[in-house]
Amino acid sequence: MRYQHYDASGLPDWLALTLGIMIFAALGSVVWMMFRIGPRKNNSPEAKARAASRRRQARLRKRRTALAKKSGRG
């Protein structure tokens, strides 16, 4: 097949414009989805439990340091 078989000059302008817009919209959607998917947060129960444990440990550490400062050992 030669390039001239893919010539779109015989299409009506409105159809060529519509197809062009559809192609660019499809490509834009794919690129947008790829950026959106990207690195995702892990919402597994184990990950939630680890995050809760880290928050709990941070609160305890903060409380411990505050109590140590209050008692004069900090």
PDB file of N, CA, C, O and CB in Angstrom:
ATOM      1  N   MET A   1       0.844  -1.186   0.000  1.00  0.00           N
ATOM      2  CA  MET A   1       0.000   0.000   0.000  1.00  0.00           C
ATOM      3  C   MET A   1       0.882   1.240   0.000  1.00  0.00           C
ATOM      4  O   MET A   1       1.922   1.306   0.657  1.00  0.00           O
ATOM      5  CB  MET A   1      -0.956   0.003   1.220  1.00  0.00           C
ATOM      6  N   ARG A   2       0.439   2.172  -0.732  1.00  0.00           N
ATOM      7  CA  ARG A   2       1.194   3.418  -0.816  1.00  0.00           C
ATOM      8  C   ARG A   2       0.493   4.496   0.000  1.00  0.00           C
ATOM      9  O   ARG A   2      -0.676   4.369   0.363  1.00  0.00           O
ATOM     10  CB  ARG A   2       1.357   3.867  -2.289  1.00  0.00           C
ATOM     11  N   TYR A   3       1.230   5.545   0.274  1.00  0.00           N
ATOM     12  CA  TYR A   3       0.714   6.621   1.121  1.00  0.00           C
ATOM     13  C   TYR A   3      -0.557   7.246   0.553  1.00  0.00           C
ATOM     14  O   TYR A   3      -1.424   7.670   1.317  1.00  0.00           O
ATOM     15  CB  TYR A   3       1.772   7.693   1.300  1.00  0.00           C
ATOM     16  N   GLN A   4      -0.683   7.309  -0.751  1.00  0.00           N
ATOM     17  CA  GLN A   4      -1.835   7.985  -1.348  1.00  0.00           C
ATOM     18  C   GLN A   4      -3.156   7.288  -1.019  1.00  0.00           C
ATOM     19  O   GLN A   4      -4.224   7.882  -1.167  1.00  0.00           O
ATOM     20  CB  GLN A   4      -1.662   8.065  -2.853  1.00  0.00           C
ATOM     21  N   HIS A   5      -3.087   6.036  -0.575  1.00  0.00           N
ATOM     22  CA  HIS A   5      -4.320   5.347  -0.194  1.00  0.00           C
ATOM     23  C   HIS A   5      -4.902   5.894   1.106  1.00  0.00           C
ATOM     24  O   HIS A   5      -6.086   5.717   1.391  1.00  0.00           O
ATOM     25  CB  HIS A   5      -4.062   3.854  -0.054  1.00  0.00           C
ATOM     26  N   TYR A   6      -4.051   6.564   1.895  1.00  0.00           N
ATOM     27  CA  TYR A   6      -4.502   7.110   3.172  1.00  0.00           C
ATOM     28  C   TYR A   6      -4.863   8.586   3.060  1.00  0.00           C
ATOM     29  O   TYR A   6      -5.046   9.251   4.079  1.00  0.00           O
ATOM     30  CB  TYR A   6      -3.429   6.921   4.232  1.00  0.00           C
ATOM     31  N   ASP A   7      -4.968   9.101   1.865  1.00  0.00           N
ATOM     32  CA  ASP A   7      -5.265  10.516   1.653  1.00  0.00           C
ATOM     33  C   ASP A   7      -6.687  10.833   2.131  1.00  0.00           C
ATOM     34  O   ASP A   7      -7.648  10.164   1.750  1.00  0.00           O
ATOM     35  CB  ASP A   7      -5.099  10.889   0.157  1.00  0.00           C
ATOM     36  N   ALA A   8      -6.799  11.855   2.966  1.00  0.00           N
ATOM     37  CA  ALA A   8      -8.103  12.210   3.522  1.00  0.00           C
ATOM     38  C   ALA A   8      -8.691  13.435   2.829  1.00  0.00           C
ATOM     39  O   ALA A   8      -9.663  14.013   3.315  1.00  0.00           O
ATOM     40  CB  ALA A   8      -7.984  12.467   5.023  1.00  0.00           C
ATOM     41  N   SER A   9      -8.117  13.833   1.707  1.00  0.00           N
ATOM     42  CA  SER A   9      -8.595  15.056   1.065  1.00  0.00           C
ATOM     43  C   SER A   9      -9.986  14.884   0.470  1.00  0.00           C
ATOM     44  O   SER A   9     -10.658  15.872   0.174  1.00  0.00           O
ATOM     45  CB  SER A   9      -7.626  15.489  -0.016  1.00  0.00           C
ATOM     46  N   GLY A  10     -10.431  13.627   0.289  1.00  0.00           N
ATOM     47  CA  GLY A  10     -11.765  13.418  -0.254  1.00  0.00           C
ATOM     48  C   GLY A  10     -12.864  13.503   0.780  1.00  0.00           C
ATOM     49  O   GLY A  10     -14.047  13.503   0.437  1.00  0.00           O
ATOM     50  N   LEU A  11     -12.485  13.575   2.045  1.00  0.00           N
ATOM     51  CA  LEU A  11     -13.492  13.655   3.110  1.00  0.00           C
ATOM     52  C   LEU A  11     -14.077  15.057   3.175  1.00  0.00           C
ATOM     53  O   LEU A  11     -13.379  16.032   2.896  1.00  0.00           O
ATOM     54  CB  LEU A  11     -12.880  13.268   4.476  1.00  0.00           C
ATOM     55  N   PRO A  12     -15.341  15.169   3.538  1.00  0.00           N
ATOM     56  CA  PRO A  12     -15.907  16.506   3.773  1.00  0.00           C
ATOM     57  C   PRO A  12     -15.196  17.167   4.962  1.00  0.00           C
ATOM     58  O   PRO A  12     -14.728  16.482   5.871  1.00  0.00           O
ATOM     59  CB  PRO A  12     -17.448  16.419   4.035  1.00  0.00           C
ATOM     60  N   ASP A  13     -15.121  18.481   4.945  1.00  0.00           N
ATOM     61  CA  ASP A  13     -14.405  19.199   6.005  1.00  0.00           C
ATOM     62  C   ASP A  13     -14.967  18.899   7.389  1.00  0.00           C
ATOM     63  O   ASP A  13     -14.209  18.715   8.341  1.00  0.00           O
ATOM     64  CB  ASP A  13     -14.458  20.694   5.749  1.00  0.00           C
ATOM     65  N   TRP A  14     -16.286  18.849   7.505  1.00  0.00           N
ATOM     66  CA  TRP A  14     -16.891  18.619   8.818  1.00  0.00           C
ATOM     67  C   TRP A  14     -16.522  17.248   9.367  1.00  0.00           C
ATOM     68  O   TRP A  14     -16.344  17.090  10.574  1.00  0.00           O
ATOM     69  CB  TRP A  14     -18.410  18.754   8.735  1.00  0.00           C
ATOM     70  N   LEU A  15     -16.404  16.239   8.472  1.00  0.00           N
ATOM     71  CA  LEU A  15     -16.049  14.892   8.923  1.00  0.00           C
ATOM     72  C   LEU A  15     -14.579  14.831   9.328  1.00  0.00           C
ATOM     73  O   LEU A  15     -14.232  14.219  10.338  1.00  0.00           O
ATOM     74  CB  LEU A  15     -16.342  13.856   7.820  1.00  0.00           C
ATOM     75  N   ALA A  16     -13.718  15.466   8.537  1.00  0.00           N
ATOM     76  CA  ALA A  16     -12.295  15.487   8.879  1.00  0.00           C
ATOM     77  C   ALA A  16     -12.079  16.206  10.208  1.00  0.00           C
ATOM     78  O   ALA A  16     -11.285  15.757  11.035  1.00  0.00           O
ATOM     79  CB  ALA A  16     -11.476  16.169   7.761  1.00  0.00           C
ATOM     80  N   LEU A  17     -12.770  17.301  10.412  1.00  0.00           N
ATOM     81  CA  LEU A  17     -12.647  18.046  11.661  1.00  0.00           C
ATOM     82  C   LEU A  17     -13.148  17.216  12.846  1.00  0.00           C
ATOM     83  O   LEU A  17     -12.506  17.162  13.896  1.00  0.00           O
ATOM     84  CB  LEU A  17     -13.426  19.367  11.571  1.00  0.00           C
ATOM     85  N   THR A  18     -14.293  16.576  12.663  1.00  0.00           N
ATOM     86  CA  THR A  18     -14.859  15.742  13.730  1.00  0.00           C
ATOM     87  C   THR A  18     -13.919  14.592  14.079  1.00  0.00           C
ATOM     88  O   THR A  18     -13.676  14.325  15.256  1.00  0.00           O
ATOM     89  CB  THR A  18     -16.234  15.190  13.311  1.00  0.00           C
ATOM     90  N   LEU A  19     -13.391  13.914  13.069  1.00  0.00           N
ATOM     91  CA  LEU A  19     -12.476  12.799  13.327  1.00  0.00           C
ATOM     92  C   LEU A  19     -11.194  13.281  14.003  1.00  0.00           C
ATOM     93  O   LEU A  19     -10.664  12.627  14.901  1.00  0.00           O
ATOM     94  CB  LEU A  19     -12.139  12.073  12.017  1.00  0.00           C
ATOM     95  N   GLY A  20     -10.705  14.440  13.553  1.00  0.00           N
ATOM     96  CA  GLY A  20      -9.505  14.998  14.186  1.00  0.00           C
ATOM     97  C   GLY A  20      -9.721  15.312  15.646  1.00  0.00           C
ATOM     98  O   GLY A  20      -8.874  15.003  16.484  1.00  0.00           O
ATOM     99  N   ILE A  21     -10.848  15.924  15.957  1.00  0.00           N
ATOM    100  CA  ILE A  21     -11.163  16.247  17.352  1.00  0.00           C
ATOM    101  C   ILE A  21     -11.301  14.973  18.176  1.00  0.00           C
ATOM    102  O   ILE A  21     -10.818  14.903  19.306  1.00  0.00           O
ATOM    103  CB  ILE A  21     -12.457  17.081  17.439  1.00  0.00           C
ATOM    104  N   MET A  22     -11.963  13.965  17.609  1.00  0.00           N
ATOM    105  CA  MET A  22     -12.140  12.702  18.336  1.00  0.00           C
ATOM    106  C   MET A  22     -10.799  12.022  18.613  1.00  0.00           C
ATOM    107  O   MET A  22     -10.583  11.484  19.699  1.00  0.00           O
ATOM    108  CB  MET A  22     -13.050  11.755  17.543  1.00  0.00           C
ATOM    109  N   ILE A  23      -9.907  12.048  17.632  1.00  0.00           N
ATOM    110  CA  ILE A  23      -8.592  11.411  17.815  1.00  0.00           C
ATOM    111  C   ILE A  23      -7.801  12.140  18.901  1.00  0.00           C
ATOM    112  O   ILE A  23      -7.231  11.496  19.782  1.00  0.00           O
ATOM    113  CB  ILE A  23      -7.791  11.404  16.478  1.00  0.00           C
ATOM    114  N   PHE A  24      -7.759  13.472  18.852  1.00  0.00           N
ATOM    115  CA  PHE A  24      -7.014  14.214  19.869  1.00  0.00           C
ATOM    116  C   PHE A  24      -7.655  14.081  21.241  1.00  0.00           C
ATOM    117  O   PHE A  24      -6.947  14.037  22.248  1.00  0.00           O
ATOM    118  CB  PHE A  24      -6.916  15.684  19.486  1.00  0.00           C
ATOM    119  N   ALA A  25      -8.964  14.016  21.300  1.00  0.00           N
ATOM    120  CA  ALA A  25      -9.632  13.821  22.592  1.00  0.00           C
ATOM    121  C   ALA A  25      -9.293  12.446  23.165  1.00  0.00           C
ATOM    122  O   ALA A  25      -9.063  12.305  24.366  1.00  0.00           O
ATOM    123  CB  ALA A  25     -11.166  13.976  22.442  1.00  0.00           C
ATOM    124  N   ALA A  26      -9.264  11.438  22.299  1.00  0.00           N
ATOM    125  CA  ALA A  26      -8.925  10.091  22.763  1.00  0.00           C
ATOM    126  C   ALA A  26      -7.483  10.041  23.271  1.00  0.00           C
ATOM    127  O   ALA A  26      -7.212   9.468  24.326  1.00  0.00           O
ATOM    128  CB  ALA A  26      -9.126   9.064  21.631  1.00  0.00           C
ATOM    129  N   LEU A  27      -6.567  10.641  22.520  1.00  0.00           N
ATOM    130  CA  LEU A  27      -5.167  10.659  22.961  1.00  0.00           C
ATOM    131  C   LEU A  27      -5.016  11.437  24.266  1.00  0.00           C
ATOM    132  O   LEU A  27      -4.296  11.015  25.170  1.00  0.00           O
ATOM    133  CB  LEU A  27      -4.268  11.273  21.872  1.00  0.00           C
ATOM    134  N   GLY A  28      -5.699  12.573  24.355  1.00  0.00           N
ATOM    135  CA  GLY A  28      -5.645  13.357  25.590  1.00  0.00           C
ATOM    136  C   GLY A  28      -6.205  12.593  26.778  1.00  0.00           C
ATOM    137  O   GLY A  28      -5.674  12.685  27.885  1.00  0.00           O
ATOM    138  N   SER A  29      -7.269  11.845  26.555  1.00  0.00           N
ATOM    139  CA  SER A  29      -7.858  11.045  27.633  1.00  0.00           C
ATOM    140  C   SER A  29      -6.899   9.966  28.105  1.00  0.00           C
ATOM    141  O   SER A  29      -6.772   9.723  29.305  1.00  0.00           O
ATOM    142  CB  SER A  29      -9.168  10.409  27.172  1.00  0.00           C
ATOM    143  N   VAL A  30      -6.231   9.328  27.174  1.00  0.00           N
ATOM    144  CA  VAL A  30      -5.278   8.273  27.547  1.00  0.00           C
ATOM    145  C   VAL A  30      -4.131   8.863  28.363  1.00  0.00           C
ATOM    146  O   VAL A  30      -3.742   8.302  29.389  1.00  0.00           O
ATOM    147  CB  VAL A  30      -4.726   7.559  26.284  1.00  0.00           C
ATOM    148  N   VAL A  31      -3.589   9.994  27.908  1.00  0.00           N
ATOM    149  CA  VAL A  31      -2.486  10.616  28.645  1.00  0.00           C
ATOM    150  C   VAL A  31      -2.955  11.052  30.031  1.00  0.00           C
ATOM    151  O   VAL A  31      -2.252  10.845  31.021  1.00  0.00           O
ATOM    152  CB  VAL A  31      -1.920  11.827  27.864  1.00  0.00           C
ATOM    153  N   TRP A  32      -4.151  11.658  30.103  1.00  0.00           N
ATOM    154  CA  TRP A  32      -4.674  12.090  31.400  1.00  0.00           C
ATOM    155  C   TRP A  32      -4.858  10.897  32.348  1.00  0.00           C
ATOM    156  O   TRP A  32      -4.522  10.981  33.529  1.00  0.00           O
ATOM    157  CB  TRP A  32      -6.013  12.831  31.213  1.00  0.00           C
ATOM    158  N   MET A  33      -5.394   9.784  31.823  1.00  0.00           N
ATOM    159  CA  MET A  33      -5.591   8.598  32.675  1.00  0.00           C
ATOM    160  C   MET A  33      -4.263   8.042  33.159  1.00  0.00           C
ATOM    161  O   MET A  33      -4.153   7.598  34.302  1.00  0.00           O
ATOM    162  CB  MET A  33      -6.362   7.509  31.915  1.00  0.00           C
ATOM    163  N   MET A  34      -3.247   8.063  32.292  1.00  0.00           N
ATOM    164  CA  MET A  34      -1.945   7.553  32.710  1.00  0.00           C
ATOM    165  C   MET A  34      -1.378   8.403  33.848  1.00  0.00           C
ATOM    166  O   MET A  34      -0.814   7.865  34.801  1.00  0.00           O
ATOM    167  CB  MET A  34      -0.967   7.529  31.519  1.00  0.00           C
ATOM    168  N   PHE A  35      -1.525   9.730  33.753  1.00  0.00           N
ATOM    169  CA  PHE A  35      -1.062  10.586  34.844  1.00  0.00           C
ATOM    170  C   PHE A  35      -1.886  10.358  36.092  1.00  0.00           C
ATOM    171  O   PHE A  35      -1.357  10.365  37.204  1.00  0.00           O
ATOM    172  CB  PHE A  35      -1.122  12.055  34.440  1.00  0.00           C
ATOM    173  N   ARG A  36      -3.179  10.158  35.910  1.00  0.00           N
ATOM    174  CA  ARG A  36      -4.069   9.970  37.049  1.00  0.00           C
ATOM    175  C   ARG A  36      -3.797   8.650  37.749  1.00  0.00           C
ATOM    176  O   ARG A  36      -3.814   8.587  38.978  1.00  0.00           O
ATOM    177  CB  ARG A  36      -5.521  10.034  36.603  1.00  0.00           C
ATOM    178  N   ILE A  37      -3.549   7.606  36.991  1.00  0.00           N
ATOM    179  CA  ILE A  37      -3.286   6.295  37.589  1.00  0.00           C
ATOM    180  C   ILE A  37      -1.976   6.356  38.361  1.00  0.00           C
ATOM    181  O   ILE A  37      -1.943   6.043  39.551  1.00  0.00           O
ATOM    182  CB  ILE A  37      -3.234   5.178  36.502  1.00  0.00           C
ATOM    183  N   GLY A  38      -0.901   6.754  37.698  1.00  0.00           N
ATOM    184  CA  GLY A  38       0.400   6.976  38.325  1.00  0.00           C
ATOM    185  C   GLY A  38       0.679   6.110  39.539  1.00  0.00           C
ATOM    186  O   GLY A  38       0.130   5.014  39.653  1.00  0.00           O
ATOM    187  N   PRO A  39       1.518   6.580  40.445  1.00  0.00           N
ATOM    188  CA  PRO A  39       1.747   5.855  41.686  1.00  0.00           C
ATOM    189  C   PRO A  39       0.521   5.997  42.586  1.00  0.00           C
ATOM    190  O   PRO A  39       0.141   7.112  42.945  1.00  0.00           O
ATOM    191  CB  PRO A  39       3.023   6.374  42.402  1.00  0.00           C
ATOM    192  N   ARG A  40      -0.068   4.930  42.933  1.00  0.00           N
ATOM    193  CA  ARG A  40      -1.313   4.976  43.706  1.00  0.00           C
ATOM    194  C   ARG A  40      -1.065   4.666  45.171  1.00  0.00           C
ATOM    195  O   ARG A  40      -0.116   3.970  45.531  1.00  0.00           O
ATOM    196  CB  ARG A  40      -2.333   3.996  43.134  1.00  0.00           C
ATOM    197  N   LYS A  41      -1.944   5.200  46.003  1.00  0.00           N
ATOM    198  CA  LYS A  41      -1.874   4.883  47.423  1.00  0.00           C
ATOM    199  C   LYS A  41      -2.359   3.451  47.632  1.00  0.00           C
ATOM    200  O   LYS A  41      -3.268   2.971  46.955  1.00  0.00           O
ATOM    201  CB  LYS A  41      -2.718   5.888  48.264  1.00  0.00           C
ATOM    202  N   ASN A  42      -1.729   2.801  48.577  1.00  0.00           N
ATOM    203  CA  ASN A  42      -2.127   1.435  48.892  1.00  0.00           C
ATOM    204  C   ASN A  42      -3.159   1.501  50.015  1.00  0.00           C
ATOM    205  O   ASN A  42      -2.824   1.861  51.144  1.00  0.00           O
ATOM    206  CB  ASN A  42      -0.889   0.553  49.300  1.00  0.00           C
ATOM    207  N   ASN A  43      -4.400   1.158  49.715  1.00  0.00           N
ATOM    208  CA  ASN A  43      -5.463   1.256  50.714  1.00  0.00           C
ATOM    209  C   ASN A  43      -5.829  -0.105  51.298  1.00  0.00           C
ATOM    210  O   ASN A  43      -6.974  -0.337  51.686  1.00  0.00           O
ATOM    211  CB  ASN A  43      -6.695   1.897  50.101  1.00  0.00           C
ATOM    212  N   SER A  44      -4.853  -0.994  51.356  1.00  0.00           N
ATOM    213  CA  SER A  44      -5.143  -2.303  51.923  1.00  0.00           C
ATOM    214  C   SER A  44      -5.336  -2.178  53.435  1.00  0.00           C
ATOM    215  O   SER A  44      -4.876  -1.207  54.036  1.00  0.00           O
ATOM    216  CB  SER A  44      -4.009  -3.306  51.594  1.00  0.00           C
ATOM    217  N   PRO A  45      -5.999  -3.136  54.047  1.00  0.00           N
ATOM    218  CA  PRO A  45      -6.181  -3.082  55.514  1.00  0.00           C
ATOM    219  C   PRO A  45      -4.851  -3.054  56.264  1.00  0.00           C
ATOM    220  O   PRO A  45      -4.732  -2.407  57.304  1.00  0.00           O
ATOM    221  CB  PRO A  45      -7.004  -4.283  55.986  1.00  0.00           C
ATOM    222  N   GLU A  46      -3.848  -3.763  55.730  1.00  0.00           N
ATOM    223  CA  GLU A  46      -2.538  -3.771  56.389  1.00  0.00           C
ATOM    224  C   GLU A  46      -1.901  -2.383  56.358  1.00  0.00           C
ATOM    225  O   GLU A  46      -1.317  -1.931  57.343  1.00  0.00           O
ATOM    226  CB  GLU A  46      -1.605  -4.796  55.718  1.00  0.00           C
ATOM    227  N   ALA A  47      -2.024  -1.712  55.205  1.00  0.00           N
ATOM    228  CA  ALA A  47      -1.451  -0.366  55.089  1.00  0.00           C
ATOM    229  C   ALA A  47      -2.167   0.604  56.020  1.00  0.00           C
ATOM    230  O   ALA A  47      -1.530   1.463  56.630  1.00  0.00           O
ATOM    231  CB  ALA A  47      -1.536   0.136  53.634  1.00  0.00           C
ATOM    232  N   LYS A  48      -3.476   0.473  56.132  1.00  0.00           N
ATOM    233  CA  LYS A  48      -4.227   1.343  57.049  1.00  0.00           C
ATOM    234  C   LYS A  48      -3.813   1.087  58.492  1.00  0.00           C
ATOM    235  O   LYS A  48      -3.685   2.023  59.281  1.00  0.00           O
ATOM    236  CB  LYS A  48      -5.744   1.123  56.888  1.00  0.00           C
ATOM    237  N   ALA A  49      -3.604  -0.188  58.838  1.00  0.00           N
ATOM    238  CA  ALA A  49      -3.198  -0.528  60.198  1.00  0.00           C
ATOM    239  C   ALA A  49      -1.807   0.022  60.497  1.00  0.00           C
ATOM    240  O   ALA A  49      -1.556   0.518  61.595  1.00  0.00           O
ATOM    241  CB  ALA A  49      -3.223  -2.051  60.403  1.00  0.00           C
ATOM    242  N   ARG A  50      -0.892  -0.067  59.510  1.00  0.00           N
ATOM    243  CA  ARG A  50       0.458   0.480  59.710  1.00  0.00           C
ATOM    244  C   ARG A  50       0.405   1.991  59.906  1.00  0.00           C
ATOM    245  O   ARG A  50       1.100   2.536  60.764  1.00  0.00           O
ATOM    246  CB  ARG A  50       1.365   0.135  58.512  1.00  0.00           C
ATOM    247  N   ALA A  51      -0.420   2.661  59.111  1.00  0.00           N
ATOM    248  CA  ALA A  51      -0.544   4.117  59.239  1.00  0.00           C
ATOM    249  C   ALA A  51      -1.112   4.490  60.607  1.00  0.00           C
ATOM    250  O   ALA A  51      -0.648   5.442  61.235  1.00  0.00           O
ATOM    251  CB  ALA A  51      -1.441   4.685  58.117  1.00  0.00           C
ATOM    252  N   ALA A  52      -2.110   3.746  61.064  1.00  0.00           N
ATOM    253  CA  ALA A  52      -2.691   4.011  62.382  1.00  0.00           C
ATOM    254  C   ALA A  52      -1.657   3.772  63.480  1.00  0.00           C
ATOM    255  O   ALA A  52      -1.589   4.524  64.453  1.00  0.00           O
ATOM    256  CB  ALA A  52      -3.933   3.125  62.616  1.00  0.00           C
ATOM    257  N   SER A  53      -0.862   2.733  63.321  1.00  0.00           N
ATOM    258  CA  SER A  53       0.168   2.436  64.310  1.00  0.00           C
ATOM    259  C   SER A  53       1.213   3.552  64.351  1.00  0.00           C
ATOM    260  O   SER A  53       1.660   3.953  65.426  1.00  0.00           O
ATOM    261  CB  SER A  53       0.837   1.086  64.000  1.00  0.00           C
ATOM    262  N   ARG A  54       1.602   4.055  63.166  1.00  0.00           N
ATOM    263  CA  ARG A  54       2.568   5.159  63.129  1.00  0.00           C
ATOM    264  C   ARG A  54       1.996   6.394  63.813  1.00  0.00           C
ATOM    265  O   ARG A  54       2.707   7.073  64.555  1.00  0.00           O
ATOM    266  CB  ARG A  54       2.959   5.491  61.674  1.00  0.00           C
ATOM    267  N   ARG A  55       0.714   6.696  63.572  1.00  0.00           N
ATOM    268  CA  ARG A  55       0.103   7.856  64.227  1.00  0.00           C
ATOM    269  C   ARG A  55       0.064   7.670  65.741  1.00  0.00           C
ATOM    270  O   ARG A  55       0.348   8.595  66.502  1.00  0.00           O
ATOM    271  CB  ARG A  55      -1.318   8.091  63.687  1.00  0.00           C
ATOM    272  N   ARG A  56      -0.293   6.459  66.162  1.00  0.00           N
ATOM    273  CA  ARG A  56      -0.359   6.179  67.593  1.00  0.00           C
ATOM    274  C   ARG A  56       1.024   6.313  68.239  1.00  0.00           C
ATOM    275  O   ARG A  56       1.155   6.895  69.315  1.00  0.00           O
ATOM    276  CB  ARG A  56      -0.927   4.769  67.837  1.00  0.00           C
ATOM    277  N   GLN A  57       2.047   5.775  67.582  1.00  0.00           N
ATOM    278  CA  GLN A  57       3.411   5.878  68.110  1.00  0.00           C
ATOM    279  C   GLN A  57       3.863   7.334  68.175  1.00  0.00           C
ATOM    280  O   GLN A  57       4.522   7.736  69.135  1.00  0.00           O
ATOM    281  CB  GLN A  57       4.387   5.063  67.245  1.00  0.00           C
ATOM    282  N   ALA A  58       3.514   8.124  67.166  1.00  0.00           N
ATOM    283  CA  ALA A  58       3.905   9.539  67.158  1.00  0.00           C
ATOM    284  C   ALA A  58       3.234  10.281  68.313  1.00  0.00           C
ATOM    285  O   ALA A  58       3.867  11.098  68.981  1.00  0.00           O
ATOM    286  CB  ALA A  58       3.535  10.202  65.808  1.00  0.00           C
ATOM    287  N   ARG A  59       1.948   9.992  68.545  1.00  0.00           N
ATOM    288  CA  ARG A  59       1.257  10.633  69.673  1.00  0.00           C
ATOM    289  C   ARG A  59       1.895  10.247  70.999  1.00  0.00           C
ATOM    290  O   ARG A  59       2.092  11.093  71.872  1.00  0.00           O
ATOM    291  CB  ARG A  59      -0.228  10.253  69.679  1.00  0.00           C
ATOM    292  N   LEU A  60       2.219   8.951  71.147  1.00  0.00           N
ATOM    293  CA  LEU A  60       2.845   8.505  72.397  1.00  0.00           C
ATOM    294  C   LEU A  60       4.212   9.156  72.585  1.00  0.00           C
ATOM    295  O   LEU A  60       4.558   9.566  73.692  1.00  0.00           O
ATOM    296  CB  LEU A  60       2.984   6.974  72.412  1.00  0.00           C
ATOM    297  N   ARG A  61       4.988   9.250  71.508  1.00  0.00           N
ATOM    298  CA  ARG A  61       6.311   9.855  71.587  1.00  0.00           C
ATOM    299  C   ARG A  61       6.200  11.331  71.987  1.00  0.00           C
ATOM    300  O   ARG A  61       6.980  11.821  72.803  1.00  0.00           O
ATOM    301  CB  ARG A  61       7.049   9.713  70.240  1.00  0.00           C
ATOM    302  N   LYS A  62       5.231  12.023  71.407  1.00  0.00           N
ATOM    303  CA  LYS A  62       5.024  13.433  71.729  1.00  0.00           C
ATOM    304  C   LYS A  62       4.617  13.593  73.195  1.00  0.00           C
ATOM    305  O   LYS A  62       5.100  14.481  73.896  1.00  0.00           O
ATOM    306  CB  LYS A  62       3.952  14.049  70.804  1.00  0.00           C
ATOM    307  N   ARG A  63       3.729  12.723  73.635  1.00  0.00           N
ATOM    308  CA  ARG A  63       3.267  12.782  75.032  1.00  0.00           C
ATOM    309  C   ARG A  63       4.406  12.487  76.000  1.00  0.00           C
ATOM    310  O   ARG A  63       4.550  13.142  77.032  1.00  0.00           O
ATOM    311  CB  ARG A  63       2.114  11.786  75.261  1.00  0.00           C
ATOM    312  N   ARG A  64       5.225  11.475  75.643  1.00  0.00           N
ATOM    313  CA  ARG A  64       6.355  11.113  76.501  1.00  0.00           C
ATOM    314  C   ARG A  64       7.351  12.260  76.622  1.00  0.00           C
ATOM    315  O   ARG A  64       7.833  12.550  77.717  1.00  0.00           O
ATOM    316  CB  ARG A  64       7.058   9.869  75.957  1.00  0.00           C
ATOM    317  N   THR A  65       7.663  12.914  75.507  1.00  0.00           N
ATOM    318  CA  THR A  65       8.623  14.030  75.555  1.00  0.00           C
ATOM    319  C   THR A  65       8.024  15.207  76.338  1.00  0.00           C
ATOM    320  O   THR A  65       8.740  15.892  77.068  1.00  0.00           O
ATOM    321  CB  THR A  65       9.015  14.481  74.110  1.00  0.00           C
ATOM    322  N   ALA A  66       6.721  15.442  76.188  1.00  0.00           N
ATOM    323  CA  ALA A  66       6.094  16.531  76.948  1.00  0.00           C
ATOM    324  C   ALA A  66       6.150  16.250  78.437  1.00  0.00           C
ATOM    325  O   ALA A  66       6.430  17.145  79.235  1.00  0.00           O
ATOM    326  CB  ALA A  66       4.638  16.732  76.507  1.00  0.00           C
ATOM    327  N   LEU A  67       5.883  14.995  78.812  1.00  0.00           N
ATOM    328  CA  LEU A  67       5.934  14.638  80.244  1.00  0.00           C
ATOM    329  C   LEU A  67       7.363  14.728  80.769  1.00  0.00           C
ATOM    330  O   LEU A  67       7.580  15.147  81.906  1.00  0.00           O
ATOM    331  CB  LEU A  67       5.375  13.208  80.474  1.00  0.00           C
ATOM    332  N   ALA A  68       8.344  14.338  79.947  1.00  0.00           N
ATOM    333  CA  ALA A  68       9.736  14.412  80.372  1.00  0.00           C
ATOM    334  C   ALA A  68      10.157  15.872  80.577  1.00  0.00           C
ATOM    335  O   ALA A  68      10.859  16.186  81.537  1.00  0.00           O
ATOM    336  CB  ALA A  68      10.652  13.727  79.337  1.00  0.00           C
ATOM    337  N   LYS A  69       9.733  16.752  79.685  1.00  0.00           N
ATOM    338  CA  LYS A  69      10.068  18.171  79.832  1.00  0.00           C
ATOM    339  C   LYS A  69       9.402  18.734  81.079  1.00  0.00           C
ATOM    340  O   LYS A  69       9.991  19.527  81.814  1.00  0.00           O
ATOM    341  CB  LYS A  69       9.636  18.972  78.580  1.00  0.00           C
ATOM    342  N   LYS A  70       8.156  18.307  81.303  1.00  0.00           N
ATOM    343  CA  LYS A  70       7.391  18.827  82.451  1.00  0.00           C
ATOM    344  C   LYS A  70       8.044  18.407  83.764  1.00  0.00           C
ATOM    345  O   LYS A  70       8.069  19.172  84.728  1.00  0.00           O
ATOM    346  CB  LYS A  70       5.925  18.327  82.403  1.00  0.00           C
ATOM    347  N   SER A  71       8.570  17.187  83.794  1.00  0.00           N
ATOM    348  CA  SER A  71       9.158  16.701  85.040  1.00  0.00           C
ATOM    349  C   SER A  71      10.599  17.156  85.189  1.00  0.00           C
ATOM    350  O   SER A  71      11.223  16.880  86.214  1.00  0.00           O
ATOM    351  CB  SER A  71       9.085  15.182  85.103  1.00  0.00           C
ATOM    352  N   GLY A  72      11.141  17.843  84.201  1.00  0.00           N
ATOM    353  CA  GLY A  72      12.504  18.387  84.327  1.00  0.00           C
ATOM    354  C   GLY A  72      13.565  17.444  83.814  1.00  0.00           C
ATOM    355  O   GLY A  72      14.754  17.699  84.005  1.00  0.00           O
ATOM    356  N   ARG A  73      13.175  16.370  83.172  1.00  0.00           N
ATOM    357  CA  ARG A  73      14.185  15.434  82.672  1.00  0.00           C
ATOM    358  C   ARG A  73      14.500  15.704  81.206  1.00  0.00           C
ATOM    359  O   ARG A  73      15.338  15.006  80.635  1.00  0.00           O
ATOM    360  CB  ARG A  73      13.710  13.986  82.851  1.00  0.00           C
ATOM    361  N   GLY A  74      13.872  16.671  80.584  1.00  0.00           N
ATOM    362  CA  GLY A  74      14.053  16.910  79.170  1.00  0.00           C
ATOM    363  C   GLY A  74      15.077  17.908  78.940  1.00  0.00           C
ATOM    364  O   GLY A  74      15.368  18.241  77.791  1.00  0.00           O
TER     365      GLY A  74
END
